[in-house]
Amino acid sequence: MTIWSKLAIAGLAALVPLSASAETRVTYKSASAGTSYYQMGVQIAEAIKAGTDGGIIVTLEESQGSVQNVMEAAVRPGNYVFTTPPGLVGLAQGAKGPFDGKGNPKFDEIRALFPIPSLTMHFIMSTESGVTDFAGMEGKNILIGKGSFGATEGAKYLELFGLKDKVNLADVELSNAGAALKNGQIDGFVTAGSWPAPNVIEAAAGTGVALLSLSDEQVAATKRSRTVIPAGTYAGQDKDVVTTSLDVVAFATTAMDDETAYQMTKTFWEQKEKMSADAPWWKGVTTDMLASIPGKIHPGAQRYYAEKGVALTDAQK
């Protein structure tokens, strides 16, 4: 072997660690396995890898909910991305609500990247329970989960609709809702996720279920947006279901460098059409949803929106 061949081989070997070191790794904190938001996390991870030719690798982490995701923003280093309704970020920054007594200056470093499909409330009852409206839930075993937006919102709705202390709250993880419904351990469950929600699809396929619909008065009492889940979305659902929803956003912190935030945001929007073809919940995501973000948007993401002529408010910059 000539000296030039040896040098060429050595040069190629030297390139390997350089290539590996150029790879940017991002942790994406999502939701519990089996939910629509976990599935979205899988899709985003695949889209970012494909759209950056492997330059950014997203590792998905399961979570018990939005409150946990925000709390970890105070202690996670580097490229930590998480999902939550924007309002929870505001509560964390003000040390209010679930963050009362848990304030941290690190919460002020949270920055938005892009919106994702809205949280849609689902109230699911087994057909065997015979429950077709909220009043019928009285005395039934209901699973609302723990620590998630859906659990908090579900508890709020039970109180608003006069059911506080009138239902038996099951001590079962939300990830086990389908199995618990099928074996009769619970009569119904509450979950928040964009439709079609995987855990609701599973429950509807394995057990006859009924989705409860809210009246206009009930929707108004929740102070959330009115949303309609179209008939036929789930097995056995023969009519539209009226419920509520809340905007959700993917956030990072100032620990993420501007270039990574730019590439994440740019790739998300460029890959959205392909994701929409694979899962219908992406079709409703538009840049108009940025208006729901009251806090600051990451400078790297701002760069992308400026390139695309998307107007941001002074408060978001």
TIVOKOL-762632 format. One line per 4 residues: their letters; for each residue z negated, x negated, y of N, C-alpha, C. Coordinates in steps of 0.05 Angstrom, whole numbers, plus 5000, padded with zeros to 4 digits. Layout:
N
a	Z:X:Y:Z:X:Y:Z:X:Y  ...;
//
This chain:
317
mtiw	5000:4983:4976:5000:5000:5000:5000:4982:5025  5018:4988:5044:5019:4972:5068:4996:4978:5087  4992:4959:5105:4971:4963:5125:4975:4988:5141  5002:4995:5146:5009:5019:5162:5002:5044:5147;
skla	5006:5044:5121:4999:5067:5104:4969:5071:5105  4954:5049:5103:4925:5051:5103:4915:5062:5130  4927:5052:5151:4919:5062:5178:4926:5091:5182  4949:5100:5171:4957:5128:5173:4937:5146:5158;
iagl	4929:5137:5134:4910:5153:5118:4883:5154:5133  4875:5132:5144:4850:5131:5158:4851:5149:5182  4874:5149:5196:4877:5166:5219:4876:5196:5212  4888:5204:5190:4887:5231:5181:4859:5239:5174;
aalv	4844:5221:5161:4817:5227:5154:4800:5231:5178  4805:5215:5199:4790:5217:5223:4794:5243:5237  4818:5255:5233:4824:5280:5247:4809:5303:5235  4801:5302:5210:4788:5325:5197:4762:5333:5210;
plsa	4743:5314:5215:4719:5323:5229:4723:5332:5257  4744:5320:5270:4750:5328:5298:4759:5357:5298  4776:5365:5279:4786:5392:5277:4763:5411:5271  4745:5403:5253:4723:5421:5246:4704:5425:5269;
saet	4701:5402:5285:4682:5404:5307:4693:5421:5330  4720:5425:5330:4733:5441:5351:4728:5471:5346  4720:5478:5322:4715:5506:5315:4690:5516:5329  4693:5539:5342:4670:5551:5356:4658:5573:5339;
rvty	4632:5572:5335:4619:5592:5318:4603:5611:5336  4605:5637:5330:4592:5658:5345:4576:5676:5325  4552:5682:5332:4536:5701:5316:4538:5729:5329  4546:5748:5312:4549:5776:5322:4528:5793:5309;
ksas	4509:5803:5325:4487:5819:5315:4496:5848:5317  4498:5862:5294:4510:5888:5294:4490:5910:5288  4492:5923:5265:4474:5945:5258:4469:5943:5228  4456:5963:5216:4450:5962:5188:4475:5966:5171;
agts	4476:5953:5148:4500:5955:5131:4505:5984:5124  4530:5991:5122:4538:6018:5115:4543:6036:5139  4536:6027:5163:4541:6042:5187:4568:6035:5199  4578:6053:5216:4604:6048:5229:4603:6022:5246;
yyqm	4580:6017:5259:4579:5993:5276:4579:5967:5260  4569:5968:5236:4571:5944:5219:4600:5940:5211  4614:5961:5204:4642:5959:5198:4658:5949:5222  4652:5958:5246:4665:5948:5270:4661:5918:5273;
gvqi	4636:5909:5267:4630:5881:5268:4648:5865:5249  4652:5875:5225:4670:5862:5206:4698:5861:5218  4707:5883:5230:4734:5883:5241:4737:5864:5264  4717:5863:5281:4718:5844:5304:4718:5816:5294;
aeai	4702:5809:5274:4701:5782:5264:4729:5774:5253  4741:5792:5238:4768:5786:5227:4789:5784:5250  4787:5801:5270:4806:5801:5292:4804:5775:5308  4779:5767:5314:4775:5743:5330:4785:5718:5315;
kagt	4780:5717:5289:4789:5694:5273:4820:5693:5273  4832:5717:5268:4862:5718:5267:4874:5712:5295  4862:5723:5316:4874:5720:5342:4870:5693:5354  4851:5677:5344:4847:5650:5354:4855:5629:5334;
dggi	4869:5638:5313:4878:5619:5292:4855:5604:5280  4832:5617:5278:4808:5604:5266:4793:5587:5286  4801:5588:5311:4787:5572:5332:4759:5582:5337  4755:5609:5334:4728:5621:5337:4722:5635:5311;
ivtl	4700:5628:5299:4691:5641:5274:4666:5658:5281  4667:5683:5275:4645:5702:5281:4630:5707:5255  4604:5702:5255:4587:5708:5232:4571:5734:5238  4575:5753:5221:4562:5779:5225:4534:5780:5214;
eesq	4515:5790:5229:4488:5794:5220:4480:5823:5220  4467:5831:5199:4456:5859:5198:4433:5862:5217  4429:5886:5227:4407:5891:5246:4395:5918:5241  4371:5922:5250:4358:5948:5248:4363:5965:5272;
gsvq	4377:5954:5292:4384:5971:5314:4386:5957:5341  4393:5972:5361:4399:5961:5388:4374:5948:5401  4351:5959:5397:4327:5947:5409:4323:5919:5399  4325:5916:5373:4322:5889:5361:4343:5870:5372;
nvme	4367:5880:5374:4389:5863:5384:4383:5852:5412  4373:5870:5430:4366:5861:5457:4343:5842:5457  4322:5848:5441:4299:5831:5440:4307:5802:5432  4325:5800:5413:4333:5773:5404:4349:5757:5424;
aavr	4360:5771:5444:4375:5757:5465:4357:5738:5481  4331:5743:5480:4313:5726:5495:4307:5700:5480  4313:5699:5455:4305:5675:5439:4329:5662:5425  4352:5675:5424:4375:5664:5410:4389:5644:5428;
pgny	4395:5620:5417:4410:5600:5433:4440:5604:5430  4455:5592:5448:4484:5590:5445:4499:5616:5444  4518:5617:5426:4537:5639:5425:4527:5663:5409  4509:5678:5421:4498:5702:5409:4510:5726:5422;
vftt	4524:5743:5406:4536:5767:5416:4522:5791:5401  4516:5812:5416:4503:5835:5404:4513:5860:5417  4508:5882:5403:4517:5908:5414:4493:5926:5421  4496:5941:5442:4474:5959:5451:4485:5977:5473;
ppgl	4474:6001:5477:4480:6016:5500:4471:6001:5525  4487:6001:5547:4479:5985:5571:4452:5993:5582  4444:6018:5579:4418:6027:5589:4395:6011:5578  4397:6003:5553:4375:5988:5540:4372:5960:5553;
vgla	4394:5948:5562:4393:5923:5575:4377:5926:5601  4383:5948:5616:4369:5953:5640:4339:5957:5636  4332:5971:5614:4304:5975:5608:4290:5948:5601  4304:5931:5587:4293:5905:5580:4288:5888:5605;
qgak	4308:5889:5623:4305:5873:5648:4283:5884:5666  4277:5910:5663:4255:5922:5679:4229:5924:5663  4229:5914:5638:4205:5915:5621:4195:5944:5618  4214:5962:5613:4207:5990:5611:4213:6001:5583;
gpfd	4204:6025:5578:4210:6038:5552:4202:6021:5529  4219:6016:5509:4212:6001:5486:4206:5972:5492  4211:5963:5517:4206:5935:5525:4181:5933:5543  4166:5955:5545:4142:5955:5561:4123:5934:5550;
gkgn	4114:5915:5567:4096:5894:5559:4110:5871:5544  4137:5873:5542:4152:5852:5528:4174:5840:5546  4169:5841:5572:4188:5830:5590:4192:5800:5586  4216:5791:5593:4223:5762:5590:4245:5756:5610;
pkfd	4242:5734:5625:4263:5727:5645:4290:5722:5632  4290:5716:5606:4316:5711:5592:4333:5736:5591  4321:5760:5593:4336:5784:5593:4355:5786:5617  4348:5772:5639:4365:5772:5663:4390:5756:5659;
eira	4392:5741:5637:4415:5724:5631:4436:5739:5613  4430:5764:5606:4449:5780:5590:4474:5787:5606  4497:5783:5594:4522:5789:5607:4541:5805:5588  4555:5824:5599:4573:5841:5583:4600:5826:5578;
lfpi	4612:5833:5555:4639:5823:5548:4660:5846:5548  4656:5866:5530:4675:5887:5527:4662:5912:5515  4673:5936:5520:4662:5960:5507:4671:5963:5479  4656:5977:5463:4664:5984:5436:4661:6014:5433;
pslt	4669:6026:5411:4667:6056:5408:4639:6066:5413  4637:6090:5424:4612:6102:5432:4595:6110:5408  4568:6110:5413:4550:6120:5393:4551:6151:5392  4557:6162:5370:4559:6191:5367:4537:6201:5348;
mhfi	4521:6220:5357:4499:6230:5341:4510:6248:5319  4500:6243:5294:4506:6259:5271:4480:6270:5260  4479:6297:5256:4457:6309:5242:4467:6321:5216  4460:6308:5194:4471:6315:5168:4450:6328:5150;
mste	4458:6351:5139:4440:6365:5120:4455:6370:5094  4441:6369:5072:4454:6375:5046:4459:6405:5045  4481:6412:5033:4487:6441:5031:4466:6455:5014  4454:6440:4995:4434:6452:4978:4409:6460:4994;
sgvt	4405:6447:5017:4382:6454:5034:4386:6481:5047  4411:6490:5050:4417:6515:5063:4415:6515:5093  4410:6492:5104:4407:6489:5134:4434:6488:5148  4438:6505:5167:4463:6505:5182:4459:6503:5212;
dfag	4433:6503:5221:4427:6499:5249:4401:6485:5252  4394:6477:5277:4369:6461:5280:4344:6476:5273  4343:6501:5278:4319:6517:5272:4313:6515:5242  4334:6514:5226:4331:6513:5197:4319:6487:5187;
megk	4317:6466:5204:4306:6441:5195:4276:6442:5192  4263:6462:5203:4234:6464:5201:4225:6463:5172  4205:6445:5167:4194:6443:5140:4210:6425:5121  4233:6415:5130:4250:6399:5113:4243:6369:5115;
nili	4252:6354:5095:4248:6325:5095:4272:6312:5108  4267:6299:5131:4289:6288:5147:4285:6258:5151  4307:6243:5148:4306:6214:5152:4319:6208:5179  4305:6194:5197:4316:6186:5222:4318:6156:5225;
gkgs	4307:6141:5206:4308:6112:5208:4286:6101:5226  4288:6074:5231:4268:6060:5246:4281:6040:5265  4272:6039:5290:4280:6017:5308:4308:6019:5320  4324:6038:5311:4351:6040:5321:4353:6060:5344;
fgat	4375:6060:5358:4381:6080:5378:4381:6108:5365  4393:6110:5341:4395:6136:5327:4367:6147:5321  4349:6129:5313:4322:6138:5307:4307:6148:5332  4310:6133:5353:4297:6140:5379:4309:6166:5390;
egak	4335:6168:5389:4349:6191:5399:4343:6215:5381  4343:6211:5355:4337:6233:5336:4310:6245:5341  4290:6227:5345:4263:6236:5351:4262:6252:5377  4277:6243:5397:4278:6257:5422:4289:6285:5419;
ylel	4311:6287:5403:4324:6313:5400:4306:6332:5385  4291:6322:5365:4273:6340:5350:4252:6352:5368  4243:6335:5387:4223:6345:5406:4236:6365:5426  4260:6358:5436:4274:6375:5455:4279:6403:5443;
fglk	4285:6403:5417:4293:6428:5404:4270:6442:5390  4245:6434:5397:4221:6448:5387:4214:6442:5358  4223:6419:5348:4218:6412:5320:4198:6389:5316  4187:6379:5338:4167:6358:5335:4144:6367:5318;
dkvn	4136:6351:5298:4114:6356:5279:4120:6380:5261  4145:6390:5262:4153:6413:5245:4172:6404:5222  4179:6379:5222:4196:6368:5200:4180:6345:5188  4186:6339:5163:4173:6317:5149:4191:6292:5152;
ladv	4182:6272:5166:4199:6248:5170:4196:6230:5146  4218:6225:5132:4218:6209:5108:4216:6180:5114  4200:6166:5098:4196:6137:5101:4217:6122:5083  4242:6124:5091:4264:6112:5076:4282:6097:5095;
elsn	4293:6074:5087:4311:6060:5104:4337:6076:5107  4349:6075:5131:4373:6090:5137:4396:6081:5118  4396:6056:5110:4417:6046:5092:4416:6060:5065  4394:6073:5058:4391:6087:5033:4395:6118:5036;
agaa	4405:6126:5059:4406:6155:5064:4424:6170:5044  4447:6159:5037:4465:6172:5018:4452:6177:4992  4439:6156:4981:4426:6158:4955:4403:6177:4956  4387:6175:4978:4363:6193:4981:4372:6222:4983;
lkng	4394:6227:4996:4404:6255:4998:4413:6265:4971  4427:6248:4957:4438:6256:4931:4417:6262:4911  4395:6246:4911:4374:6251:4891:4353:6271:4900  4357:6283:4923:4338:6303:4933:4313:6293:4946;
qidg	4312:6267:4951:4288:6255:4964:4286:6264:4992  4309:6270:5005:4310:6280:5032:4329:6304:5033  4325:6321:5053:4343:6344:5057:4365:6338:5077  4361:6318:5093:4381:6311:5113:4373:6285:5127;
fvta	4392:6275:5143:4387:6250:5158:4401:6251:5185  4391:6234:5203:4403:6231:5230:4413:6203:5233  4438:6200:5242:4449:6174:5246:4466:6174:5271  4468:6151:5284:4485:6147:5308:4506:6127:5301;
gswp	4531:6135:5303:4553:6117:5297:4579:6131:5304  4599:6115:5311:4625:6127:5317:4637:6140:5293  4650:6163:5298:4663:6176:5276:4690:6165:5270  4698:6164:5246:4683:6172:5222:4663:6151:5213;
apnv	4638:6158:5210:4617:6140:5203:4616:6135:5173  4617:6110:5164:4618:6104:5135:4595:6117:5119  4570:6117:5130:4548:6128:5115:4550:6158:5112  4563:6171:5132:4567:6200:5131:4590:6206:5111;
ieaa	4611:6190:5112:4633:6193:5093:4622:6191:5064  4604:6172:5059:4592:6168:5033:4576:6193:5025  4559:6202:5043:4542:6225:5037:4559:6250:5032  4580:6254:5048:4597:6278:5045:4612:6277:5019;
agtg	4620:6253:5010:4635:6251:4985:4617:6253:4961  4592:6244:4963:4574:6244:4940:4557:6269:4938  4553:6283:4960:4536:6307:4961:4549:6326:4981  4548:6352:4976:4558:6371:4996:4540:6370:5020;
vall	4552:6367:5044:4536:6365:5068:4546:6384:5089  4528:6390:5108:4535:6405:5132:4528:6389:5156  4546:6387:5176:4540:6374:5201:4531:6395:5221  4508:6391:5233:4497:6410:5252:4511:6407:5280;
slsd	4517:6429:5292:4530:6429:5318:4510:6437:5340  4512:6424:5363:4495:6431:5385:4507:6452:5403  4490:6469:5414:4500:6488:5434:4503:6474:5461  4517:6487:5479:4521:6474:5506:4494:6470:5519;
eqva	4475:6488:5515:4448:6485:5527:4434:6460:5515  4437:6457:5489:4424:6434:5476:4437:6408:5486  4463:6407:5489:4477:6383:5499:4466:6377:5527  4464:6397:5544:4455:6393:5571:4426:6381:5571;
atkr	4410:6391:5553:4382:6382:5552:4380:6352:5544  4399:6342:5529:4398:6314:5520:4406:6295:5542  4420:6305:5563:4430:6288:5584:4449:6266:5574  4463:6272:5553:4484:6254:5542:4511:6268:5545;
srtv	4532:6252:5538:4559:6263:5540:4565:6281:5517  4579:6303:5523:4588:6322:5502:4611:6309:5486  4609:6310:5460:4630:6298:5443:4636:6318:5420  4661:6319:5412:4669:6336:5390:4680:6319:5367;
ipag	4668:6323:5344:4678:6311:5319:4697:6331:5307  4723:6324:5306:4743:6343:5297:4740:6353:5269  4747:6378:5264:4747:6389:5236:4763:6371:5218  4753:6367:5194:4767:6351:5174:4760:6321:5175;
tyag	4743:6314:5194:4735:6286:5196:4720:6277:5170  4704:6295:5160:4688:6290:5136:4694:6311:5115  4691:6304:5089:4696:6322:5067:4679:6347:5071  4691:6370:5069:4677:6396:5071:4673:6405:5100;
qdkd	4681:6389:5119:4677:6397:5147:4702:6414:5156  4699:6440:5157:4722:6457:5162:4723:6467:5191  4705:6457:5208:4707:6465:5237:4697:6442:5254  4704:6443:5280:4695:6423:5299:4665:6423:5301;
vvtt	4654:6400:5305:4625:6397:5309:4619:6386:5336  4603:6400:5352:4596:6392:5379:4570:6375:5377  4571:6351:5389:4548:6334:5389:4548:6317:5414  4534:6295:5415:4532:6278:5439:4539:6249:5433;
sldv	4544:6234:5454:4550:6206:5450:4540:6189:5473  4540:6163:5469:4530:6144:5489:4547:6119:5487  4555:6108:5510:4572:6084:5511:4557:6060:5499  4572:6043:5486:4561:6018:5474:4579:5995:5482;
vafa	4566:5972:5486:4580:5948:5496:4572:5924:5480  4591:5905:5477:4585:5879:5465:4576:5860:5488  4552:5849:5484:4540:5831:5505:4537:5803:5493  4536:5784:5512:4529:5756:5505:4507:5749:5526;
ttam	4502:5723:5529:4484:5713:5550:4498:5690:5564  4485:5681:5585:4496:5658:5600:4496:5633:5584  4483:5633:5561:4484:5609:5543:4512:5606:5531  4528:5627:5531:4556:5624:5521:4573:5613:5544;
ddet	4589:5592:5538:4605:5580:5559:4628:5599:5566  4639:5594:5590:4659:5612:5601:4684:5614:5584  4692:5591:5573:4717:5591:5558:4714:5607:5532  4691:5605:5519:4687:5621:5495:4687:5651:5502;
ayqm	4673:5658:5523:4672:5686:5532:4700:5696:5539  4715:5680:5552:4743:5687:5559:4759:5692:5534  4758:5673:5515:4774:5676:5490:4765:5700:5473  4739:5705:5472:4729:5728:5457:4739:5754:5469;
tktf	4737:5756:5496:4746:5781:5509:4776:5785:5507  4791:5763:5513:4820:5765:5512:4830:5772:5484  4818:5760:5464:4827:5765:5436:4820:5793:5428  4796:5803:5436:4788:5830:5429:4809:5850:5439;
weqk	4817:5848:5464:4836:5868:5475:4864:5864:5463  4871:5840:5457:4898:5835:5445:4899:5845:5417  4877:5845:5403:4876:5854:5375:4869:5884:5372  4862:5897:5394:4852:5925:5392:4873:5944:5381;
ekms	4898:5940:5387:4918:5958:5377:4920:5957:5346  4919:5932:5336:4920:5929:5307:4894:5941:5294  4871:5937:5307:4847:5948:5296:4848:5979:5296  4861:5990:5317:4863:6019:5319:4880:6030:5296;
adap	4900:6015:5288:4917:6024:5265:4901:6025:5239  4881:6007:5237:4864:6006:5213:4841:6025:5214  4830:6031:5238:4807:6049:5241:4809:6065:5266  4810:6092:5265:4815:6108:5288:4794:6106:5310;
wwkg	4770:6097:5305:4750:6097:5326:4756:6077:5348  4775:6058:5344:4782:6040:5366:4801:6052:5386  4815:6074:5379:4835:6085:5396:4824:6095:5423  4799:6103:5423:4788:6114:5448:4776:6092:5466;
vttd	4777:6067:5458:4766:6045:5474:4786:6036:5495  4780:6039:5521:4797:6030:5542:4781:6015:5563  4796:6001:5581:4782:5986:5602:4768:6005:5622  4775:6030:5621:4761:6050:5638:4731:6051:5631;
mlas	4725:6044:5606:4697:6045:5597:4680:6024:5610  4692:6004:5622:4677:5983:5636:4660:5995:5659  4669:6018:5669:4654:6031:5691:4626:6039:5683  4621:6041:5656:4594:6049:5647:4575:6026:5646;
ipgk	4584:6002:5653:4566:5979:5652:4555:5974:5680  4528:5979:5683:4516:5976:5710:4509:5947:5716  4507:5930:5696:4499:5902:5700:4522:5883:5702  4516:5858:5700:4536:5837:5704:4554:5832:5680;
ihpg	4579:5826:5685:4598:5818:5664:4601:5788:5664  4602:5776:5640:4604:5747:5637:4627:5736:5654  4623:5714:5667:4645:5702:5683:4670:5696:5667  4667:5688:5642:4691:5684:5625:4706:5710:5621;
aqry	4692:5732:5616:4704:5758:5613:4716:5767:5639  4703:5762:5662:4713:5769:5688:4741:5756:5692  4744:5731:5683:4769:5717:5686:4792:5732:5672  4786:5742:5649:4807:5757:5634:4814:5783:5649;
yaek	4793:5798:5658:4798:5823:5671:4813:5819:5697  4808:5797:5711:4822:5790:5736:4852:5785:5730  4857:5771:5708:4885:5766:5700:4900:5792:5694  4886:5812:5684:4898:5837:5676:4897:5858:5699;
gval	4886:5850:5721:4884:5869:5744:4865:5892:5740  4844:5887:5724:4823:5907:5719:4802:5904:5740  4798:5924:5756:4778:5923:5778:4750:5924:5767  4733:5907:5778:4705:5907:5772:4689:5912:5798;
tdaq	4665:5922:5795:4649:5927:5818:4635:5902:5827  4625:5901:5852:4611:5878:5861:4586:5872:5845  4573:5894:5835:4549:5891:5819:4555:5878:5792  4580:5881:5782:4587:5870:5756:4595:5840:5758;
k	4599:5830:5782:4609:5802:5786:4585:5783:5790;
//
